[in-house]
Amino acid sequence: MADLQDLKELTGEAAAVAVEATEERKPVVDDLGRSYATGKRKDAVARVWVKPGSGKITVNGRDQETYFARPTLRLIVNQPFQVAGRENQYDVVATVKGGGLSGQAGAVKHGISKALQLAEPELRAALKAAGFLTRDSRVVERKKYGKAKARRSFQFSKR
């Protein structure tokens, strides 16, 4: 009987410790007030720093409008702020390497989402529900031996 009582006490304590650990997340910011995260999409990797500001987004040293010329790409990059309700409240500095412009826009979006969640932990639920914290794992399929491309066969010739 004493053993079961001890077991109940232990499980009650463990549950209380687990609740305390998940109850409150602390913001992760550096000395300059920035939150850092890495975003990935296809072959593109983005290093993203987010800090409170006027909403200026800089990608590889250039303004967002000049780097992502297509409006759809700029829309993709700004989605995390719209979902979180934080438009024009954060400045973003990002460096992106690899892939094309579409993959780079997706990588910056992923990095911004992760950095926003680190800066303000209460935004995690909204960003997670929108699917912005999950890395889009779709990548280009490799070319196979004996095929023209990944799956396309050479034209069949009867004679």
C-alpha positions in Angstrom: 0.0 0.0 0.0 2.8 2.4 0.8 4.4 1.6 -2.6 1.2 2.7 -4.5 1.0 5.8 -2.5 4.6 6.7 -3.3 3.9 6.1 -7.0 0.9 8.4 -6.9 2.9 11.1 -5.3 5.7 10.7 -7.8 3.3 10.9 -10.8 1.6 13.9 -9.3 5.0 15.7 -9.0 6.1 14.7 -12.5 2.8 16.1 -13.9 3.2 19.3 -12.1 6.8 19.7 -13.4 5.6 19.0 -16.9 2.9 21.6 -16.7 5.3 24.2 -15.4 7.7 23.4 -18.3 5.1 23.8 -21.0 3.1 26.6 -19.4 5.2 29.6 -20.3 7.8 30.0 -23.1 10.3 32.8 -22.8 11.1 35.1 -25.8 14.5 34.3 -27.3 16.3 37.5 -28.3 19.9 38.6 -28.5 21.6 41.7 -27.1 20.4 43.8 -30.0 16.7 42.7 -29.5 16.7 40.4 -32.6 15.4 36.9 -32.9 17.2 34.6 -35.3 15.9 31.6 -37.3 16.8 29.5 -40.3 14.2 28.9 -43.0 14.4 26.2 -45.7 12.4 25.5 -48.9 13.5 23.3 -51.8 17.3 24.0 -52.2 17.1 27.5 -50.6 18.3 28.3 -47.1 17.5 31.6 -45.5 19.1 33.1 -42.4 16.6 35.5 -40.9 16.8 38.2 -38.1 13.6 39.8 -36.9 13.5 42.8 -34.6 10.8 45.4 -33.7 10.7 48.2 -36.2 8.8 49.8 -39.0 8.2 46.8 -41.3 11.3 47.1 -43.5 12.3 43.8 -45.1 15.8 43.5 -46.5 16.9 40.4 -48.5 20.6 39.9 -49.4 21.2 43.7 -48.8 18.4 44.8 -51.2 14.9 45.9 -50.5 12.1 43.4 -50.7 10.5 45.1 -53.7 13.7 44.9 -55.8 14.8 41.4 -54.7 11.3 39.8 -55.1 10.0 41.6 -58.2 6.9 39.5 -58.6 4.0 40.5 -56.3 3.1 36.9 -55.5 6.6 36.4 -54.0 6.2 39.5 -51.8 2.8 38.2 -50.7 4.4 34.9 -49.7 7.1 36.7 -47.7 4.5 38.9 -45.9 2.1 36.1 -45.0 3.4 35.4 -41.5 2.9 39.0 -40.4 -0.7 39.0 -41.7 -1.6 35.8 -39.9 0.0 37.0 -36.7 -1.5 40.5 -37.0 1.9 42.2 -36.9 2.1 44.1 -40.2 4.7 46.9 -40.2 5.8 46.1 -36.6 9.0 44.2 -37.3 12.1 44.8 -39.4 13.5 41.8 -41.2 17.1 41.2 -42.4 17.5 38.0 -44.4 20.4 36.3 -46.3 19.3 33.6 -48.8 21.4 31.1 -50.7 20.5 28.4 -53.2 17.5 27.6 -55.3 15.4 29.9 -57.3 13.3 33.0 -56.4 10.2 30.9 -55.5 12.1 28.6 -53.2 13.9 31.6 -51.6 10.6 33.3 -50.9 9.4 30.2 -49.2 12.6 29.9 -47.2 12.3 33.5 -46.0 8.7 33.0 -45.1 9.7 29.9 -43.0 12.5 31.8 -41.3 10.3 34.8 -40.5 7.7 32.5 -39.0 10.2 30.7 -36.8 11.8 34.0 -35.7 8.5 35.6 -34.9 7.5 32.6 -32.8 10.8 33.0 -30.9 10.3 36.7 -30.4 6.6 36.4 -29.3 5.9 32.8 -28.1 2.1 33.6 -27.9 2.0 33.7 -31.8 3.0 30.1 -32.0 -0.6 28.8 -32.1 -1.6 31.1 -35.0 1.6 30.4 -37.1 1.4 26.6 -36.4 -2.3 26.5 -37.4 -1.5 28.3 -40.7 1.3 25.7 -41.3 4.1 28.2 -41.4 6.4 26.5 -38.8 6.6 23.2 -40.8 9.3 22.9 -43.4 7.9 22.2 -46.8 9.8 19.0 -47.5 9.0 18.7 -51.2 12.1 18.8 -53.3 13.0 18.0 -57.0 13.0 14.3 -57.7 16.4 13.0 -58.9 16.9 11.8 -62.5 17.0 8.0 -62.9 19.2 5.9 -65.1 17.6 5.0 -68.4 15.1 7.8 -68.2 15.0 11.2 -70.0 14.1 13.0 -66.7 13.0 11.8 -63.3 10.1 9.7 -64.7 9.8 10.6 -68.4 10.8 7.8 -70.7 12.5 8.2 -74.1 10.1 8.1 -77.1 9.1 4.6 -78.0 10.1 3.5 -81.5 8.4 0.5 -83.1 11.1 0.2 -85.8 
